[in-house]
Amino acid sequence: MKTLILLALAGLGAQLVDGSLGMAYGVTSTTLLLAIGTNPAAASATIHLAEIGTTLASGLSHWKFGNVDWKVVARVGVPGAVGAFAGATVLSTLSTEVAAPVMSLILLSLGVYLLVRFTLRGIDRRNLGKPVRKRFLGPLGLVAGFVDATGGGGWGPVGTPALLASGRMEPRKVIGSIDTSEFLVALSASLGFLLALGSQGIDFAWVAALLLGGLVAAPLAAWLVRHVPPRLLGSLVGGIIVLTNTRTLLRSDWIDASDPVRYAVYAAIYLVWAAAVAHSYSQFRKDRAQESADALAAEAARLAEDERRLHAPDAADAADLERSLRAGRPQAPPA
């Protein structure tokens, strides 16, 4: 029972992160299952079965809040489903001794990517509103789906930053569309694992616990996506994933590091992680201050223009005033 409660809490926390950041449900949950000794293929299968429910609930919640671009969902989700089925088939053929460190290495890479991406880079808004190219979405979905199934997570860490980097979609619509399309990926990956493994090693009570936690968190996460600073959350989650999977690799037969080496590596990761979180928080505060300053400057410019028009109106200003009044926007008449 204690394990089921912990898994439900893990599912809740992972879905809160995933729904507000657009990634990391699978990476976070799979990291936990590997840490307690679950077979890698069974861990990925368990996560993807739970994700069928959580991604459906998350997609509906994001749709309700207007965070979904359905064209992007179709163009990235269908190739993603193909890649996920292939990845599930590949992972199911690997032995546990090989699969565990391989999966930890993939998760570690994704964790490093999250940590670096959200600590050092903001969001490029220069191309906001332009359509996303079809020839970009297809290959992106195929690769992200394959990585997601073989690594137990990766759909969000690959897909969300790629779409954010394009600068063509609002961040909330990137997150909502990636979360919604993940339903197709989870369904396809689960089918692949069940065909390859049957129900071998899958604990359906664990699936239910993860699912329950995710279902509770999904609506809240869809609302939080408008309010949570992505840079800070990305740095926090990235550090957790890096630390946990480094621990797995250092204890694996691949490395089998001694205690002093492990402790030195852990200490270095803690220092880098703390610096990354501090930097992300600092940048978040600077960004907020800059946004406030820009808003004040824009308001001051608007007031100055209204003042100019009030005291020295010309024909164009008079026409603008008339249109504004007809539209229902109250303005003082020219002197």
PyMOL commands that set and color helices and strands:
alter all, ss='L'
color gray80, all
select helices_A, chain A and resi 2-21+25-35+40-64+70-92+96-120+134-151+155-166+171-197+204-224+230-251+259-311+315-327
alter helices_A, ss='H'
color red, helices_A
deselect
rebuild
show_as cartoon
